[in-house]
Amino acid sequence: MAERWRAAWQDRLHWLVQFEAEPDEDLIERLGWLDVRVLQYVPDQALLVSAPAETDWTALGAVYAGLLTAEEKWSPALPPEGEAAAVVELHLDVARSDGAALAQAAGLETREHPDLLPNALLVRGAVEALRALAERDEVAYVYPAGDAVWKGEAVTPCANGVMGPAALTGANLATTFGDGWDGPGPGSASLALYIGTLPAWLDRSAALGEIRRALDAWAAVAQLSFSETSVRRLRRQIEIWAAAGEHADGFAFDGRGGVLAHTFYPPPNAETIAGDMHLDLDEPWKIGADIDLFSVVLHELGHALGLGHNDDPGSVMYPYYRRFTGLAAPDVAEIRKLYAARASTTPTTPTTPTNPGTPQTPPSTPTTPTAPTTPTNPPSNPPSNPPSSPSDPKPGSPSAPGPDSVAPVLMITFPASSLYGTSASGITVRGSATDNAAIREVTWSTRQTSGAAQGPASSFSAGPIPLAVGFNSITITAVDTAGNTTRRTLSVTRW
């Protein structure tokens, strides 16, 4: 392979690898033992990974494996010539300092921005130099920097929607994830809608109006309809609610000033968490001012409907939130790749339940998520509805209980995301492990070392775990007294 593809490590390259079926936790764990670092999800059924240059992908069951070309990593929204300001996304296992050195060596101006994602650089210079940088193996994607980003204005990044059983974010290489709720080809979709807890300091009627206005914006341009219900955990349903910290989906919020919201893509993400949107209750949500409820919900609904990010800085689906009053032309064009255009521009206002009752809050202790069968969805998902109470048993001898096959519930509360960046030499992972019987042990491991977590399983801390410069994969494992096991994998980049 030409030297221009070589990464700083020389013996590793970044690959796009596609499999015959959706990658699951077993495959991702097997890849890890073979020194393949899984970084992000790319539709359909593909992973963006870092692996030794001589990896035998056929032996690993891949139907395709290749290196991304500079053209594939180059946004069509960038100008063909002249100068441009751009955001350069590095692969998640590349140190930011290495990326900055490459940009400066290419003759590009680099500018610090505290609000960029940990793997992003802000650069400006000749398009020719930007294209040369895109040829580097360390670079994942290059797209335009909006004026607000280049000027250093405060922005909030969106790390993209969530896909897969291993809690992977979607790569910005794709603008759509899956076929949408209507299946292959542009069609129509009717979805149930549940709106739960919202920030208490906002007038609930006004907040509901902002959410419905965001729904109307998407329904006005595509054949989508939403029917509100007071019942949760339905199939083909979008749930919208706010919570603080750990909130039972495996993606604890990080408090004020961090992640605003996260959303799970539609199927092949597993039901019933597919399409669900969670807002961080610790953020200072407002109506008509930052942090604007309408604007964030409008963006996150795009993910709930199957859209990735858009490279146009003027679009709602640009990777950095800003205040909007409605959709832009690029957003309309992308949603119509998944759903048929609406002939009329009149939106369908969500219907309301006859007797909505008191708004419900997210459950404090949901049942164990289960791995999807055709997936790409993180915390695999809670059951659609809890079983009804059994009727009174008839008299007689009780049957002998079967072996315990219920896996522990393992939640990571810090770091808040499975993708994390830091300059520290170590990290302490915190979380909780619960079980229908009892937890025997909680352990952590990396490729270099391993250890046992401290404290009670219900509030454990693992570490400090030493971090190497660059990419680190950390696996937290909970085992119950029957030997049932649950694992969570974190991707931590140290720069």
N, C-alpha and C positions, 0 to 999 in steps of 0.2 A: 504494500500500500504506500502511496506517495507520502513523503515526509511531511507535507503540509497538514496531513490528518493527525499526525502524532501529537499526543497530549504531553503535558509537562512530565508525566511519569514515564513516557516512552514505551512502556510495556502494556499500557492500558488504552483502550479506545471507548468511545461512546457509541452505542449501537441502538438501532430501532429493531426490535425483535417481535415478530408476530407469531401467535400460536393458533392451533386449530380451534381451541375453545377459549373461553374467557379465563385469564389467569386467576388462580385461587391461592389461598394461603399455603397449601402444600407445595405448589410449584414455586412460589416466591421463597419459601424456606429452603427448598432444594437448591435453588439458584444461589442463595446466600452461602451455603456450604461449599459451593463450587467457585467461590470468589467472584460471583456476579452481583454487583450492587444495583438493586432495583431503585430507580429514581422517581419516575412518574408514569402515569398511564396515558396511552395514546389510542384513540379508537381507530379501527376496531380490533379488539383482542390483542393489543400490542403493548409492549413495555419499552420505556426508555431506560437503558441500563449502562453501567460502566463495567467493562470486563476485559480480561487479558486479550491481547491482539490475536492470539491463536486459538481462541475458544471454538470448540466443535459444536456449533449450534444445532446441527442435525441430530446429534446424540442427545441433545436436550429437548428434542421434540418440536423445534421451531419450524414453521413452514416458510419463514422469511427472516433474514437477518442482513442488515446493511448499515452503512454509515450515512449519516445525513450529509447531503451536499450543501454548499454555501447557498445555493438557490432555494433549497427547502427551508433554510434557516433565515431567509431574507423576506421581510414583510413587503407585500405588493403595494402597501400604502406609502412606502419610502420613495423619494424622487429618484429618477434614473441617473441623474447627474447633479453637479453642483455641490452644495453643502447641506448638511442636515444635522439636527439634534436627535439623538436616539437613545432608547433604553436597550442595553445589551444584557440579556439574561444568560448567566453562566449555568452550566450543569450543576446540580445540587451538591456534587462532591468536589467542586473546584473552589479553592480558596479565593476570596474576593481580591486579596492582594495580588494573586497571580493574574487574575483578569485585568486588574488595573495596570499592571506592568505590561501586559500584552497591548492594551489600548494605547498606552503612552508610547510604546515602541512603534506602533502603527502611525504615530504622528497625530493622534486624536487628543483633543482637550477633554479632560475628565473633571467632573464637578461633583462634589459631595452633596448628598441629599439625605437627611436623617430618616425620611419616611419611606424610602425605597425598600423593596423586599431584600432580604439578606443576600440573595444571589444575583442582584441587579446592579448594573453600572449606568451612570448617566454620562454620556459622551457627546461631543460635537466635532465635526470635521468634514473633510471631503468624502463624498459618497464612495469614491474609489477606495479610500482607506477603510471605510466601514465594511465594504464588501470583502476586503482582504482580512479584516478581523473575523467576519462571518465564516471564513474558510477554516479557522482554527477549530480543532476538535473540542477545546474547552468551552466554546460558545454554543448555547442551545438555541437562541433566537434573537433577532434584532428587529425592533419596531420603532415607530416614531415616538418621540417624547413630546407630549403636549406642552403648550406655553406655560401652564401652571406648574408642571413638573420642572421644566428647564429653569424657570424663574425662581425656583426654590420655595414656592408657596406650599403651605401645609397640605398634604394629601394623605389619603388613607388607601393602602393597597388592598386588593382582593387577591388572595392566593389561588383562586379558581375554585370551581366546584369539586365535590368529592366523589371519587369512584373507587370501586374495588374492595375486596375483603381485607386488604392490607392497608386500608386507609390512605390511598394514594390520591394526590391532587392531579387534575388533568393538566397536561402540558399545553402551553400556548401555541403549539404547532397546529392545533385543530380548533375550528370555530364552532363545530357541533359535536355532541357526544351522544351516540345512539341514534335511533330513528325517531325520537320523540314519542309522545304518548299515543300517537295514531298508527304506529308501525311504519314499515317502509313506504316511501313515497309521500308526497304532500297530501294530507287528508284533513279530517276534522277530529277534534278530541273534546269530550265532555268530562270534566273532572269535578270530584267532590272537593270541598274547601272547608277546613276547620281553622278558626282563628281563636287562639287561646289567650293566655296572659299577655298583656301589653304594659308598657311603662305606666305606673300608677299616676305619675304627675301630668300625664297627657289626658285630656278629656277623651274618654273611650269612644264616644260617638265621632269625635273629630278624627281620632286615630284610625278608626274603622273606615271612615270616609277616605282617608289617604291611601289605605291599603286597597280599597275597592277601586279607587281612581287608577292605581298602578295596574290592577288586573284589567280594567277597562282599556288601558292603553294597548296592551298586548292583544286583547280580544277585538279591538277595533281594526286591526290590520291582518289578522289571521283567524281561521275558523276554530276558535276556542270558546268554550263556555264553562262557567264555574257555578256550582250550586252549593251554597253554604249549608253546613250541618253541624249539630252539636255533638255528633258522634265522632270519636277519634279512631285512628289506626284502621282505616278502610283502605282497600286496594283502589288504585287510580285516584288518589287523594293527595292534595297539597295541604300540609299543616303549617301554620305560621304562628309562632309564639316566642315570647322572650323569657330568658332565664339568665342567671348569673353563675359563674364558675362551672363546676361539674353539673351536668344536667342530663345524665343518663344516655348519652349517645356515643361516648368514647372520645368526645372532642370538647374538653372543658374550655370555657372562655377564660381569657387572661386578664380580665379587669379593664378598668378605664384606660383608654389610650392605645388599645391594641386592636385585636380582631373585632370588627363590628358585627359580623354575621357569618354564617356558613350555610350552605345549601347542598343537598344531595341530588345528583342528576337523576333523571327518569330511568326506567329499565333500559339496559340490562342491570342497573342497580336493583337490589332486591326490594320487594314490597315488604313492609309497608312504609319503610323510611324513605323510599325513593320519592323525590320531589319535595321533601320537607325542608322548611326554612326556619332557622333559629336565630334570634337577635340577642345580642349581649345586653342584659338588663343593667349592667354597670355603666354603660355609655350614656352620655347626656342627650338622649333623643329629643328632637324638637320637630315642630311642624313649620315649614317655610324658612328654616334657618339650619345651619349645621349643628348637630348631625341630623340631617333631614330624613325623616322616616320615609316619605314618599320616594325619594331618590334611591335610597339603599334598597328598599323593597322592589322598586322597578328593576334595578340591576339583578338582584338575587332571583327574581321571578324568571329572568332570562335563563339562569342556570337550571331552575326547577323545570323549565320547559325543554331543556336540552341544548342550550347555547353555551359555548365556551366564551372566550374573550375576543374582542374585536380590536384591530390595530388602529382604527381611526380615533384620534384623540377627542373628536367631537361626538362619539357614539356613547350611548348609555353603557354598553358592554366593554368599554375600554378598561384595562386592568386596574385603573385607579378611580375611585369614586369621586364625583363632584355633583353639584346640585343641578337637577334637570326639571323641566316642566313637561317633558314628553319624550317619545322615541325619536331617534334620528334616522335618516335614510339608510345607513348601514345596518342598523338594528332591524329595520323592516325587511331588508333584503335577506338577512340571515334567517329570521324566523320563518320566512316563506320558503326556505329550503326544506323545512321540516313539516310545515302545515300549509294547507291551501290558503290563498289570499281570500279575504272576506270581500264580497262584492259590494256590500254597503259599509260605509265608514262608521255606522252607528254601533257603538260597543254594546255588549250584553252585560248589563249590571248583574253581579252575582245575586241570586235569589237568597232570601234569608229564611231560616227555619221558622215554622209556625210558632213554636215556643222554644226560643233558644235557651232560656234559663240562664243561670249564673255562669259567666265564663269560667272555663275549667283551666287549671294550671297543669303544667307538665308533671308527670308522676315522679315522685321522689326516688322510687326504687323500681324500675321496670324489670321485666323478665330478661333473661340472657339473650343477647342477639345471636342469631344463627347464621352460619355462612350461606350466602346465596348460591343457588345451583347454576345459574347462567350469568354470573354477575359481573359487575364491577362495582361493588359498593362497600364502603367501610362499615363501621360497626354493622354487622350483617343485619338484622333488624328485629325489633320486637314483634311478637305475634300480633296478628291483625286485631284480635279482640280477646280479652281474657275469657276463659271458660266460665260458664255459668255454674253456680253452686250445685253440687250433685244432690240428687234427691236422697231422702233418708234411706240408709241401707236396710235391706231385709235381714231378719235374724238369721244367724248361721255362723259357721266357723269362718274366720277371715282367711283369705288366701295368703300364701307366703309372699312377702315382697320380693320383687326381682332385684337384680344387681343395680347399684347406683350408676347411672350413665349420664347424669347431669353435670355438664362442665361448669367450672366456676365462672362468675361474672368478674371480669378484670377491667377496671377503669383507670386511665392515666389522667391525673389532674394537673401535673406539671411534668414536661412542658404541655402547653394547651393544644399544640398541634403535633402531628406525627412528623412534621418537617420543621426543624428548628435550627437556628444559626446563633453562634456565640463566639466570642474571642477568648472565653475562659478555658483553662486547661482541664477542667472537669465539670461534671454535671451530676446533680442529685435528682433522680426521678421520683416523683411522689404519686401515690394513687391508692386505690382500695381494691381488695379482693374479697368477695363473699361467695358463699356456697350454700346449697340446701342441707349439707351435712356440716363439714368443717374444712378449713384450709389447712393443708399440711405444711406447705412452704411457698414462699415467693422468692424467686431468684432473678438475677440479671446476668447477661453475658454479652460480650463483644467477641470479635475474632481473636483478640489478644488475651483477654482475661474474663473472669466471672466471679460472682459472689452472691451472698444471700442478702435479702432486704432486711431492714431493721424495723422494729416496732410491730404493733398488732397488724394483722393482715388487712383489717378494715381501714387502716390509715398508715400504710407502710412508706418507708423512704428507702431508696436503693442508691447507694453511692457514698461518697463521691466516686463517680465512674470516670476514669481517665479518658481524655479525648486526644486523639492524634490530630495534627493539622490536616485539614481537608475533610473528607467524608468519614462518618462513623455510623455503623449500624448497631443499635442496641436492642436486644430482645429481652422483654420482661415476661416471665413465665410463672403462672399460678397453678399449683397442683393440689387437688383435694385429697382426702383420706382414702378415697377409692381409686386414686390414680388418674382421674380425669384431669385434662390439661387445657389451659387457655393461654395463648401467647399474644403479645402486642409488640410490634416492631417500630422503633423510632429511627428516623434518619436525621442525624445531627451533624451539621457542618461547622467545623472550627476554622476560622480564618485568622 
